[in-house]
Amino acid sequence: MDITRRRLLGLMPAAAVAWKYVLAGTPEASPNYRLTDHWWGMLMDITKCIGCGTCVRACAEENDVPDGYYRTWVERYHRDEWKIERPEVESPDGGKHGYLHEPAEGGKNFFVPKLCNHCAESPCTQVCPVGATFDAPDGVVLIDKKYCLGCRYCIQACPYGCRFLNPKTNTAEKCTLCYHRITKGLTTACCEVCPTGARQLADLKNPKDPIHEFLRTHSVQVLKPHMATGAKVFYNGMDGSVR
């Protein structure tokens, strides 16, 4: 997208106004919701994921995600025990319709749910020229569609491939951790419908949240740790071949 310098300068004040608006709270949030009381993340337990695709379907319905695009998706990995090569990875239609549980001859199959990692040092926010992509004080990376130019800089900067350009609005889109739900005391749509509890919303500022005990007793990982993004989606039981 061709963006002139004059256009950028004209939008900068608007981005500042948008940020002040976020700091003050959102109309979707509960009146009792305090942004600075929370620091949101998510726990993914790969040992529990059965690749049913229920989370993908729930997300699409909850957030009106266009067909062929995904705020969250599930990948199936097949690792051959006798080969050194990278594992085979597939995600037809984002895993939306689930996978047939076929026996993995000579290897193993496992499922890896993915979504925006809501990084503490998010590359996407650093490249947005007008501040439409920003870090909320509660740790959620959000997009203000009123100011998004559709320039795709954030899409290119994201190392996890979790952003896309909505063909209906021509603005960037991704997982928001169901911000309209969690600010009202609810969990995300994907966590709510997961039949095995493989996904768990986590408030890292809440000392009573079970995430703290889990992190102490399990060896969890984040995707692409070498990127040093401060990812807040933690994976348990993740094979070293996952990328």
FENDA-V946973 format. One record per residue. N is the residue number from 0. RES is the residue in one letter. SS is DSSP state (~ for helix, > for strand, _ for the rest). PSI is psi in whole degrees, 0 to 359 (none if undefined). Layout:
N:RES:SS:PSI, N:RES:SS:PSI
This chain:
0:M:_:133, 1:D:_:115, 2:I:_:118, 3:T:_:157, 4:R:~:320, 5:R:~:320, 6:R:~:317, 7:L:~:313, 8:L:~:326, 9:G:~:333, 10:L:~:344, 11:M:~:315, 12:P:~:324, 13:A:~:321, 14:A:~:321, 15:A:~:320, 16:V:~:319, 17:A:~:319, 18:W:~:318, 19:K:~:324, 20:Y:~:320, 21:V:~:317, 22:L:~:327, 23:A:_:348, 24:G:_:169, 25:T:_:156, 26:P:_:338, 27:E:_:340, 28:A:_:152, 29:S:_:146, 30:P:_:336, 31:N:_:359, 32:Y:_:124, 33:R:_:116, 34:L:~:319, 35:T:~:357, 36:D:~:355, 37:H:_:156, 38:W:_:95, 39:W:>:145, 40:G:>:194, 41:M:>:148, 42:L:>:129, 43:M:>:118, 44:D:>:98, 45:I:_:331, 46:T:_:343, 47:K:_:345, 48:C:_:127, 49:I:_:6, 50:G:_:35, 51:C:_:340, 52:G:_:4, 53:T:~:322, 54:C:~:320, 55:V:~:317, 56:R:~:320, 57:A:~:320, 58:C:~:315, 59:A:~:319, 60:E:~:317, 61:E:~:322, 62:N:~:9, 63:D:_:51, 64:V:_:130, 65:P:_:149, 66:D:_:137, 67:G:_:359, 68:Y:_:157, 69:Y:_:131, 70:R:_:333, 71:T:>:152, 72:W:>:167, 73:V:>:128, 74:E:>:142, 75:R:>:127, 76:Y:>:136, 77:H:>:117, 78:R:>:122, 79:D:>:124, 80:E:_:339, 81:W:_:6, 82:K:_:148, 83:I:_:341, 84:E:_:161, 85:R:_:151, 86:P:_:157, 87:E:>:135, 88:V:>:135, 89:E:>:152, 90:S:_:66, 91:P:~:125, 92:D:~:38, 93:G:~:15, 94:G:~:14, 95:K:_:326, 96:H:_:11, 97:G:_:178, 98:Y:_:146, 99:L:_:133, 100:H:_:79, 101:E:_:145, 102:P:_:138, 103:A:_:94, 104:E:_:127, 105:G:_:20, 106:G:>:208, 107:K:>:152, 108:N:>:143, 109:F:>:161, 110:F:>:141, 111:V:>:107, 112:P:>:141, 113:K:>:156, 114:L:>:183, 115:C:_:135, 116:N:_:0, 117:H:_:59, 118:C:_:143, 119:A:_:332, 120:E:_:65, 121:S:_:122, 122:P:~:329, 123:C:~:320, 124:T:~:332, 125:Q:~:334, 126:V:~:349, 127:C:_:122, 128:P:_:346, 129:V:_:7, 130:G:_:17, 131:A:_:327, 132:T:>:127, 133:F:>:162, 134:D:>:116, 135:A:_:154, 136:P:_:344, 137:D:_:13, 138:G:_:0, 139:V:_:132, 140:V:>:122, 141:L:>:166, 142:I:>:127, 143:D:_:105, 144:K:_:341, 145:K:_:333, 146:Y:_:353, 147:C:_:131, 148:L:_:347, 149:G:_:26, 150:C:_:343, 151:R:_:7, 152:Y:~:317, 153:C:~:325, 154:I:~:318, 155:Q:~:328, 156:A:~:335, 157:C:_:120, 158:P:_:354, 159:Y:_:0, 160:G:_:34, 161:C:_:1, 162:R:_:153, 163:F:>:164, 164:L:>:117, 165:N:_:120, 166:P:_:343, 167:K:_:321, 168:T:_:347, 169:N:_:34, 170:T:_:158, 171:A:>:148, 172:E:>:154, 173:K:_:183, 174:C:_:137, 175:T:_:15, 176:L:_:33, 177:C:_:57, 178:Y:~:327, 179:H:~:343, 180:R:~:312, 181:I:~:334, 182:T:_:356, 183:K:_:12, 184:G:_:9, 185:L:_:167, 186:T:_:177, 187:T:_:159, 188:A:~:320, 189:C:~:320, 190:C:~:323, 191:E:~:324, 192:V:~:351, 193:C:_:119, 194:P:_:344, 195:T:_:358, 196:G:_:25, 197:A:_:335, 198:R:>:134, 199:Q:>:122, 200:L:>:140, 201:A:>:133, 202:D:>:102, 203:L:_:349, 204:K:_:349, 205:N:_:111, 206:P:_:343, 207:K:_:357, 208:D:_:133, 209:P:_:344, 210:I:~:326, 211:H:~:315, 212:E:~:321, 213:F:~:316, 214:L:~:330, 215:R:~:329, 216:T:~:358, 217:H:_:152, 218:S:_:91, 219:V:>:160, 220:Q:>:168, 221:V:_:159, 222:L:_:139, 223:K:_:58, 224:P:~:335, 225:H:~:345, 226:M:~:344, 227:A:_:46, 228:T:_:353, 229:G:_:40, 230:A:_:140, 231:K:_:21, 232:V:>:113, 233:F:>:136, 234:Y:>:129, 235:N:>:138, 236:G:_:27, 237:M:_:126, 238:D:_:145, 239:G:_:346, 240:S:_:352, 241:V:_:137, 242:R:_:none
